[in-house]
Amino acid sequence: MQLTFGIEGGEIYATLEWVLAHARRIGLTLLELKMPPRTPAGQHTAVAMHVAARQAEPLNLFVARLENGVDLTELRYTVASVATCTDGD
């Protein structure tokens, strides 16, 4: 899953800590995290994350927690499914 969202003004690190803690508790693997080096005061900070899970349920739970847990701006996400093969297929 790739997510992009904005964090308002002075709560950048507290909000990001909350987001990452929930990803860890749900069992997601953080593959990438991007933030700009500095954001002017009064503007939101754009964050891009790439997380992974073996099943879709943890990803759905993570998005629900983000939507209901903190005040993020412009939350967008995409989910890509990777097919796995088992022996004998």
N, C-alpha and C positions, 0 to 999 in steps of 0.2 A: 504494500500500500504506500502510495506517495501522498503526503499531505502538505498543503501550504496554508498558512494562517497568519494573522497579524495579532500582535500583543500590544495593548495600549500602554502609552507613556511609562510611568515609573514602576510598574509592576512586572517588568520584563523577566527578571531572574526568578522571582517567586513563582510566576506563572509557568515559566519553562520548567522549573523544578517540579511543579505539580504535574505537568504533562508527562515528563520523563518518568516520574515515580509511578504513575498509573500505567504507563506502557510496560514498565518492569514488573509490576504486580500482576498484570494480565498475562505476562509471559511472552511479550513481543520482543523481537530482536531488533535493536536499532542498527540500521545499516549505514545511515548517513544523516547528518544534521548540518544545515547551513543557515547562517545568520549574517547580516551585514556587519562590518566592523563597528560602525557608529550610526545611531539614528538621532536626528535632531529632536529636542524636547518637544512634546506635544504631538508627535506623530507616532503612528504604530510601527512596530518593528516586524518586518516580514521574516517568517521562519519557514523553512522547507525541511521536511523530515521524510525519511524512507524507512519504513518498518516492515517486518515480515513475521508471519506465523504459519504454522503447519496447516491450520484450518481457518475457515472464514469467521467462525464465531468470535474468537478473541478480537479480530479486527472490527467487527460490528459493535462489540461491547466498547471498545476503545473510542470509536467515533461517537457513540451515544454518550459516553462520559465526557468527552470533549464538548459536545453540544450543550450538555446540561450542567457541567461542573464549573467552567470558567467563562469569562466574557472575552471570547476571541472574535476578531473581525475577519471577515472574508475567508471562512473555513471552506476549503476545497480539498477533495481527495479523489484518488483513482485507485482501483483495486485491480491487480493483474493476477490471474490464476496461472499457476505452473502445474502442468500435469505431471504426475509421477508414475513410473512404471513399476510393476511388481514382477517377480520371477514367474515365468510361465506365460506371460502375456505376449 
